[in-house]
């Protein structure tokens, strides 16, 4: 009927207008859900809009974390570089200490940047190349990569011995383990221990 056609046109027009508002950045936009076919489309549309809004919030939080994590080494490097430049670090010992701190903080920045690059790579949903691997060996390799970093922070990092077979992508697992171990070391007080346990639990 003409009334039904008018109602459908109105619903679709509102749906289209909401889509345009979301594309313009208004991620809190939602459409009214009716009890018909268009209403089911509206439900899907609202779920999509909610996901976009949550993804945007996560992205903002991530960028804030990046800025926070990089601020500390940048501030330290600026301070010690300034001491070298303006002559505040007068003795050979002071200059050596400043240079060592600059090197250490530069290494920390490089590590942070690598972490962020790996996280971004995972967000791109890279192709999975699943092959037989030993998860225990991957864990021990991850520990070896971070032993020096952990020791500098007064933290012990270990992994279980043994053989834990799996079919997975070793590059993905290595990236995930690196981020987990790095974050665990950062969050562990001096004198603490970070341990990776690998085991088989039924089919998992």
N, C-alpha and C positions, 0 to 999 in steps of 0.2 A: 504494500500500500504506500501511498504518498507519505503518510506519517512515519512509517517505518524507514523509508528511504531517507527522509529528512533527519531522523534520529541517527541513522548510521553515518550519514555525511557529517553530522555534527561531531559524533564520537571520533571519526577518523580525522577530522580537521583538528580536534583537540590533541589527538595522538601525534599528528604531524607537527603541531605547534610546540608540543612538549619536546619532541625529538630535536627540533631546531634550537630550543632553549638549552638543552643538554649539550648540543654541539657547540654552543656559544659559551659553555663553561658553567652553566647553572646546574651543577650535579645533584642538587637537592630537589630538582623538579620531579614530580610524580603525577600520574594520571588517575582519574577516577575509574574504578573497576565496576563494570556492570555485569549482570547475570546473563551473558550471551557470548557469542563467538568473539566479538570485539573485546568483551571484558576479559576473556582468556588471553587475548593478545596483550591487553593492558597489564595483566598480571606478570607476563613474561617481560614486558617492557620495564615495569617497576623493579623487578628482580635485577634486570640488567643495569638499571640506573643505580640501584643500591650497590651493586658490585663495583661499578665505576667510581662511585663516591668513596667506597672503602679503599679501593686501589689508590685513589688520589691522596687520601689521608696517609696511607702507608708510604707512598712516595715522598710526601712532605716530611714525615717522620724520619725516613731514611736520609733525606738530604740534610735535615737538622743534625742527625747523628754524624754524618760525614763532616759537617762544619765543626761540630764539637770535637771530634776525634783529631782533626787536623790542626785545630787551634793551638793545642798544647805544644806539639813539636815546633810549630812555626814560631810561637812566642819565645821558646827556648833558643832556637837558632838565631832569631833577631837579637836577643839579649846578649848572647855570647859573641856574635859577629860584631855587635856594637862595641863590646868591650875590647875586641881586637882592633877595631877601626879607630876608636877615640883614645886608645892608650891606657884605658883603665886596667887592662891586663898587662902589667908592666914586666913582671919577672918571667923567666923562661918557663917556670912551673905553671904560672897563671895562664900563659899563652898555650902551653901544652894541654892544660885542663880544658880550656875553652875550645880548642880544636877537637879534643876527644868528645866533648859534649855535642859539638856540631855534627861530628861524624855519627855519633850514636842516635841523635834525633833525626838526622837525614835517613838513616837506616830504618828507623821507626816509621817515618813518613812513607818510605818505599814499601814497607810491609803493609801499611794501611791501604795504600793505593792498589797494591796487588789484591788485597782482600776485596776491595770494592769492585775491581775489574772482574774478579771471579764471581761475585754475587750478581753483577750485571749480566755476565755470561749465562748464569743459571736462569735468570729471569727471561732470557731469550728462548728458553725451552730448546736447547740444542739436541741434535739427533743422538739417540742412545745406541751405542755399539756394544751389545752385551756379549761377553766372552767368559769362559771359566776363569775365576780369580780366587786367590786366597785372601779372605778379608783380614785374617790375622797379620799376614805379611804387609798388607796395605796400612794397617794400623801401626805396625812397627816402623814402617817407612815414614809415616806422618810424625811419629814421635821423634825420629832421628832428625827430621827437618826443623823441629822446634826445640831441641835440647839446649842449644846455645842461648836462644831467646829466653827460655824458661829459667836457665841457670842465672842469667843476668837479672832476673826478677826474684831470685831466691825460691823458685818453685821447681819441684821434681815432677817430671812427666814420664809415664811408663805405659806399656801395652802388654797384654797377655801374650804368652808364647802359645804355640800349637798350630793346628791347621783347621781353618774354617772355610770350606769350599762354598762358592756361590756363582751364579750366573748373573753378571751385572757389568756395567761400564766402569772400568777402573779409573778413568779420568774424572767421571762425575763423583765417584766415591772419594777420590783423593781431594777434590775441591771441597766437598762437603766436610770431610774430616779436618781439612786444614782450617776451615772457618770455625768449626766446633772447638778444636784444640786451641786455636789462637784466642778465641773468646774466653775459654775456660781458664787459660793461663792469666789473661788480663783480670779476670774476676776472682782469682785465687790469692789470698794473702800470702805474704812472704813466709816461707817455711811449710807451705801447704803442698799437696800432691794432686796431680791430675792423672787419672788412670783410664785407659780405654779397655773395656772388656769386650771380647768377641767370643760368641758361643752359638751353638746350634740349639734351638728350642723347637722340637718337632720338625715341621717343615720350614721353619723360619730361621 
